[in-house]
Amino acid sequence: MLNPPNETPIPLRTPLFRGDRRLRIALVGMPNSGKSTLFKAVSSTSINTGQLAGTERAYGECAVQIGFDEARLVDLPSIHSLNNLQHDDLVTLQYLLWGDELPLISVHEPGEPPAPFTPPDVIIQVVDATALERHLELNLELSQLGRPIVIALNMMDEASKKGQYINTDALSGLLGVPVVPTVALMGHGISDLFAAAVHAVREGEYPRPQRASKHICDRLRPLSKALNRPELQRAFRVPHSFLLMQLAAGDQYFLDEMQQHFPTMLPELLRLRTEAAQTLPRPLEEELHADRHHRAASLFEAVTRAGAPHEGRGWRYWLDELFLHPHWGLVGSLAVFAAVLFVVIEVSTWLDGMTAARLVDWVSGWQPQSTAGVVGRAVVDGLIGLIGIVVPYMIPLVLLLVTLEEAGVMQRIAFVVDRGFHQIGLHGGVAVPFLLGLGCNVPAISGAAAAARGRDRVVASLLITFVPCSARSAIILALGGKYLGGMGVFAIFMLTIAVIAVLGRVLTLRYPEAGPGQVLDIPPYALPTWRSLLYNTWARTRDILTIVTPLLVGGSVVLALLSHAGADNIINTVFTPVTSWWLGLPMVLGVPILFGILRKELSLLMIYQALGTFEVGAYLDWVQIVTFLLFLTFYIPCISTFAVMLQTIGRKEALFSISLSVGVALLVSGIVRLLLEGVRHFAI
């Protein structure tokens, strides 16, 4: 047996931010910085929207899962500066300072708090890397708020296109805040960004004080000393340095509050402000702005260099352009899926001819009449059926899926389809389990249970049962690839995707509560190792020996004995309304349909036995093959899938899954059959 590859343990960071201790993260940025793009990339399907109190400025708020931690993420309106703000922008600043916890200077004023939730524990400033200097001015102001800050240095790909290269480590050291390069549109750096935000709160990391130039600090020292009073700190509840700069800049809001609550103190403060400005070459407000602009420019020059556009681009960049582009990413994902089907069909046809086909020819002359002989032939047929399904079809498919996952392609496809998953009421965190469902529904449902909870866990588990696992895909490839061709197989898989999308929209009506958004990790591309590939392929197919083989052989024996005793006619007669009347299939397929709930692989073997030949095309036309494949694709998942559903979502939802799958299988396959019959009729 293969030994598992070395796995690095993941340390558990404490304290955990969950439940009542979950974090509040505010997204702050200037217009067109990519702030809303970042919010959409990690948001759940349930976004609370509203307007900051007394304004027309909209915000978005949702739950986000960050590893083991939880957070509420707030997408605030864009803002240029924190000084001398008009009313609508001022409310954004008030939220950053106080949230729904109004200070003493505001408790007696009419109106509601700026927003109906607590102030942020950490601020993520989204910065356009192509316009870093302007955004650094805002950062110098944000650093005075007394809250942890993390910079999302966004649009790094665009900066590279313009030949601008930024030393993020140097910038982080100068500002004293984590600086994480991101490309929000493509998912790059998002996982590291939110991990840095959680770490900043957990470790209590605050920005390094960014003081004004020495000549300004010297002029403001008397004013600073006059403001250093406990009653002012209690009333305003803002950092001393921030209050000093706001009053020095003549911020009207803070001057008005000072006039209302400390009228006897204000004249002295104004006098000190006037004296500070007397020896400066420009008015104090202009001097402060010029100084902030100078410091931002100095920071910019210290951490950036100009280079040739497109410097350092390679195959990884162009692969990401294909897989993660907001428009081309879906095309790239479909291309990967189509390539997998093409390779599997081509490889499987060759393997089938080298294995199962030769074994079938070898035993074709054995036609026993005794009960013992019938049992013996059934055992041989079961083993041949196992080889004919597993070797040519299942193993190549699982091996390719594992390769894509190990190489980092699967995670990129998951990020792209995240947008589509939001349309069916799920977040992209369950995208990888859905893709794993192409291998086997059992680990896929377990993965969905680990990646989601509550309503998302239930809906994802229900929908995963409709994902064609390797067993069902093997049947589609075996019959469809042989009799329908590559386009026919591709059409069946595309119809499956459409059905899952429609069901997702319908199930959101049954389960309206949405779960938290997920921060998806986009790993670097990697070359899979043979040891890892073989181990993971074995891990996802090893139940063939323990579960599938006994069921296939046992099912083959049961079916052979039923046929030998004539009892299969009774089952086929009972299923006639389904097989013959509604699906237009031969009556003898009733038994394969019934026993298909044991394992989907068993259905193909039973078709061969029920028809008495491995050449299905001699008894079923193309419409019947399409109908049967669609019914088998959506029909009740196998027993092992049902068992894991009982453990993850409970008996009630597992039983509902059975009724849902039967209904969908009958409805879709029956309607498609009628449509194809109509097409064939008019084509004649």
Beta strands, then each sheet from edge to edge (+ up, - down):
strand 1: 23-29
strand 2: 48-51
strand 3: 58-66
strand 4: 69-75
strand 5: 122-128
strand 6: 149-154
strand 7: 164-166
strand 8: 179-181
strand 9: 304-306
strand 10: 517-518
sheet 1: 2+ 3- 4+ 1+ 5+ 6+ 8+
sheet 2: 2+ 3- 10-
sheet 3: 7+ 9-
end
